[in-house]
Amino acid sequence: MKRTLLFAVSCLLVSWVAAQEKNKIIGTKQLNDFDYYASVNTLEKVKDKDAGVLRKLAEGYDMIGNYPNSEACYATICKRADRIPNDHLEYARILMKCQKYVEAEAQLKIYSKLNPKDSEMDRFELLNESLEKYSAQAATFKVVNAPFNTDQEDFGPVVYNNKLLFTSSRKKSEVVNRKWLGNRLSFLDLYLADINPSTNEVNNIQPIPNKKVNKKYHEGPVAFSPDGKQAYITRNNYAEKAIDGTRHFSLFVSNLVGETWSEPEPVVFNSNDYSVGHATFAPDGKTLFFASDMPGGKGGVDIYRSRWEDGNWSVPENMSSINTSANEMFPFFHESGVFFFSSEGYPGYGGLDVFICVYKDDDLRQIRNVGAPFNSPGDDFSVWMNKDATTGMISSNRAGGKGNDDIYTFSMEKPFAFARNIRILAKDEKGNKLPGVWIKVKDPSGKELATLTTDANAEATYETSETGSFNIEGGKKDYFESTEKVVVTDESPENLPADLVLEKDPGFMLLVQVLDKKSSTVLDSVKVTLINNMTGKEEGVFYTNKDGQIKRPIYDKKLNDRVSYNIRLEKKGYLPKGTTYNKELTAPGVYDVSKDLSLKLEKMEVGTDLAKAIDLKPIYFDLAKFNIRPDAATELDKIVAIMNEFPTMVVELGSHTDCRGTAVKNLELSQKRADASAEYIKSRIKDPWRISGKGYGESKILNGCSCEGPKKQPKYTEAQHAVNRRTEFLVVKI
C-alpha cells in the first residue's frame, strides 16, 4: 500500500514538472509568435518562475501595455542572484513608463556600475534633471486628441492634396475581419478622409479605395515624395517569410501615373530577413530616410539613409549620429529642415519619445527632446507637420486616449529653432543683478562677434547657429571686468544660461604677473594659488590671462592695514615656485607683487639649478657636522616635491664649502653632507637612483675667496664666505 501511494505521488510530481516545462515552452513560443496575451496567460501558470520566465512575462506585459505587471516582474528579477545587468536597464525603462523617474534613475545607475563599458548610459546619469530641463525649455504646445479616433489603433497621419491619410485597425465592414495576435486587433489598413486645412476638421473616413494597397495583413504608414508623384508604403512582405517564419515589414513604392496609382513594388533594399519601413523624404526629393533592424546597425531598430543615384537607391547608410543601442524609428523630415524621430535610447519620459534635430553638413545634429506635453510616459511617434511649421499631428498611446494608439493634433506658438540663445545674466558676487554692464562676445581667437549691454533685468542675449567656445567678457564702472566661457555643442539646448559675475572694486587690488625667467616674456595659463595668511584660508585658484596676469580685489581692508599672501605658481614644463607677499596698504590702488618679489618661472631644462630656480633657502649644517637639521629638511622637501612632480628628472646634488680649513677636510666634509642630503631625498622619491650626491669642498669658489696659496690672503668677510657655502641641485637629465 505504501509503495503504491509513493508511486502515485511520484507520478503526480513527474506530471506536475512536465506540465511546468510544457507551459514554459508554449509560453515562449507564443511570445516569439507575437501572441502576447496568450503568452502571459500561459507563463503565469508556471509556479516556480525562474529569471528567464519572469523576463518573458515582463516583456509580454510590456507589449500589451500592462506596465504595472511588467514592473512587478522586473522588480522580482532584480532582487534575484541570477539577474543580469540588462535586467536593471529594462526595469528602468518600465519604471519610466510608470512615471517613477527617481526609481528609474537609481536602476540606471546600478546598470552602469554592472556594465561600465556601455558609454551610452552617461546621458542617463541625471535622468530627472534632464526631464526638468526638457520641460523648462519646451515650446508652448497645445496637444488635443483628434475627434476621429476609435478604440482601436489610429496613427501615422499625413496630409496629401487636402486629404488625410492615416493607418488604423478600426473595424471594417468586411465579412472576414482578420486580427493580429499581437494585440487582438484587426490588421492595419490605410484610411483616407477629407480634411479642412484651416480647421483640421475631418470627414468622410473610408479605407483607401485602391485595392492594390490594402490587403490582408498590415499596411501603413505612408510617405509621399516632395513632388507628390510617389508614395512609399510600409506593409508586410507578402512575397516570402523569413527562415523563422516571420513576415517582416518592407517598403513598397507606388507611382502616380496620370490620375492612377500603380501597383506597389518592393524597394531594392527590402529583405525577407529583416524589416524596412517608416519612410520620409528629404526636401530635395533625392534622399530617403527610413527605419530598419537590418544587420550591422547600432541597436534594435536604426534610422538609415539612401540616395537616388543612377536610377536606383544607393546602399543604405546608418545614421550613426542619432542612432543608439535601443530603437530609433518613425523619421519625418519637414521642409523647414527639422528632422523628427522617435527613440528609446535617450533620456525621456518613458517609451518612445519624439526628438528633433537639424540636417547640417550632410548629417543630423543638435538632437533635442521636444519635451512635454508633446511627449508622455507612453509611446509618442509618427509626427506630421504643416507647411506653417507650427501645427501638425502626432501619434501616441498615452493615458487618457480613446484607443490603443491615437492621433493628436498639436499647435505651438512659433516654429522650432536650432539657433542657440546664450542668455547672459550679469550680477555681483552677492547675487545682485547688474543692469548696464557692457558685454563683448568673442571667439577663441579673440575676434569680437558682438557688443551688447545688459537691460533693466541685467540680461543680454547672443544668438548663434555655430558650435564651439565663446568668451563672454563684461565690465562696469566700479566693478572689475569678468570673463565667462560658454561651450555650444550639438547637444546644447535652445537656451544656454551664462552667469557673468562682476566683483565690486573695494579700492585695493592685488596684481600678479608671471614671466619667463630667461626671456622675461609673459606666461599665460599659469596656475596661481592664493592663501591669505591673515585668515589661513585659500582665496582661490586662478589662471593668468594672455598678459600673464591675475587681478584680485582685496576685501575688508582699510588704509594702513597689512596684507600677507602665500602665492604658489605652477605651469607645465616650468619649475613651480612659492613666495610670500607682505604689504602695508598705504594708498588705494593696484598692488603689483612683481615690484617687490620675483615672479619669474624657470623652464625645466638640463643645467637648471633647482635651488636658484625656486629660491631655495641655504641648507645649513652644524659646525663640522653633516646630519640633516629640521630647517634643512624643510628645504630638501621642496626638492622632493619637484622630483616627484617630474618623475624622469635626474639630479646631481653638489655640496660646496668655503675655503676655511684644509682642502682635504673640506672635500671630505662636503661629500658627507652631499651623501646625507641625497639619502634624505632618495628615501622620499620614486626611483631613488635619480639623485646622487657629490662633494666639491672648496674646489669651486665663486668669488675668488681663496684661503691658501704662496701669498698671504686678505681677510674675507663672513658674507663673502657665505656665497661659497652652498648646495646645488643641477638637472643633468630630463
Number of C-alpha atoms within 10 A of each C-alpha: 6 7 8 9 10 11 12 12 12 12 12 12 12 12 12 13 15 12 14 18 13 15 20 22 15 15 28 23 15 21 23 15 15 18 21 27 19 17 25 23 14 21 25 16 14 19 11 11 16 13 20 14 21 23 20 22 28 26 25 30 21 18 18 17 16 13 20 15 17 25 24 16 21 25 18 14 24 18 10 11 8 10 17 15 16 15 18 25 21 21 25 28 26 27 28 26 25 18 16 17 21 14 13 26 21 16 22 25 20 16 22 22 12 14 14 13 9 12 9 15 19 13 12 19 16 16 22 18 11 17 18 13 14 20 17 12 17 19 20 16 18 14 19 14 18 20 13 14 20 19 15 19 25 29 29 27 29 24 21 13 9 13 16 20 26 24 23 28 24 20 16 13 7 7 6 8 12 16 16 15 16 18 18 13 19 21 23 29 24 27 23 22 19 18 20 13 14 6 7 15 13 17 14 8 15 13 19 16 11 12 9 12 21 19 15 16 17 22 24 27 27 24 24 21 20 15 9 13 14 17 21 27 27 24 28 25 24 15 8 14 16 13 9 9 11 18 20 20 25 25 28 24 20 20 19 14 10 8 8 10 17 17 15 16 13 19 16 12 14 19 19 19 18 17 22 28 28 26 28 26 23 20 16 11 15 14 17 22 23 24 23 24 21 21 11 8 19 20 16 16 22 27 31 25 20 19 17 13 10 7 6 11 17 16 13 17 13 21 17 14 12 21 22 21 15 15 21 30 27 24 28 25 24 19 17 14 16 19 21 25 25 26 28 20 22 25 22 29 31 26 25 26 28 30 25 21 25 21 14 10 7 7 12 18 19 21 21 21 28 22 24 23 15 25 26 23 24 21 22 28 30 24 28 23 24 15 11 11 18 15 20 21 24 26 23 29 24 19 12 8 18 20 18 21 26 27 31 24 20 21 20 15 12 13 14 18 14 23 15 20 19 22 16 22 21 30 19 16 12 10 11 11 18 20 18 19 25 18 25 19 20 18 15 11 9 10 11 14 13 13 15 17 19 20 16 11 12 17 22 23 20 18 13 13 10 12 15 11 15 20 20 24 18 24 21 17 11 12 17 19 20 16 17 15 17 16 12 19 14 16 12 15 22 17 15 18 13 18 19 25 24 24 19 17 17 17 16 20 18 14 17 19 23 27 21 16 16 10 9 11 13 18 19 18 18 25 17 23 18 19 19 17 15 10 10 11 11 13 13 11 11 17 17 20 16 11 14 18 21 20 18 20 17 17 12 8 13 15 12 12 11 13 15 16 21 16 18 18 22 17 18 11 12 17 21 22 22 16 14 15 15 14 14 12 18 11 12 13 13 16 20 14 19 15 11 11 12 15 21 23 24 23 17 19 16 14 13 18 21 21 20 13 19 19 14 18 15 16 21 20 14 9 6 11 12 18 14 18 12 10 13 16 16 14 17 21 14 18 20 18 14 17 22 14 13 14 13 13 18 21 26 20 22 23 27 26 25 24 21 14 12 12 18 11 14 22 20 14 21 28 21 19 28 25 20 16 25 23 15 16 23 17 11 14 19 14 14 15 11 19 22 19 22 19 22 20 25 26 16 13 18 14 10 11 20 17 18 13 7 5 7 8 11 9 8 11 9 9 8 14 19 12 15 22 20 17 23 22 22 20 19 16 13 12
